[in-house]
């Protein structure tokens, strides 16, 4: 009998702790979650919110991607702590660098995807993570970017417009009630990026709290990354754990 998928549902995956090594000599902690028996059809590399305000690889939307998407959509999910960031998996070396040095961190994650031969990598940044993606993620073999609650705090207009050359798609999920950049303002700021699509999400806030909004985010991500796997099922007929800290 199938059970409903709820906020703390953890579905089966092959979960592997990672150590990523940056070009500037740091070691980062992370995790790769893969489908149990099948090969992934696509790959997501996540970049977490601002670590000086609690952001980390276990920030709830990113953790739920790793808990659900390998099983529900055959998508591999790579999460990591950027420099100086701590989570239950450990602490990455280095110190917060306002989206500058974090470019080396993202590059190390992308290189790990390439080294493993994982397919169709997409970058998913959240809040501060969107600035890291926009400043440093327009590189091969990245297919495109999905931005959750982009504040555009550290990204310059020339860095935005530089994405036009490669034409990689950029999908922005912007909460209606965001603290930093609401949908209409986001459309104005992203107008310089011809392939950017800004999707306003009614009733949502910057942190996407609530299972309703998590489901919207995950469904929209899968619709971009692996369209034939969307929408995601809301029940699971198989082994399922319940995480205890929610």
Secondary structure, 3 states (H helix, E strand, C coil): CCEECCCCEEECCEEEEEEEECCCCCEEEEEEEECCCCCCCEEEEEECCCHHHCCCCCCHHHHHHHHHHHHHHCEEEEEECCCCCEECCEECCCCCCCCCCHHHHHHHHHHHHHHHCCCCEEEEEECHHHHHHHHHCCCCCCCEEEEECCCCCCCCHHHHHCHHHHCCEEEEEEECCCCCCCHHHHHHHHHHCCCEEEEEECCCCCCCCCHHHHHHHHHHHHHHHCHHHCCCCCEECCCEEECCCC
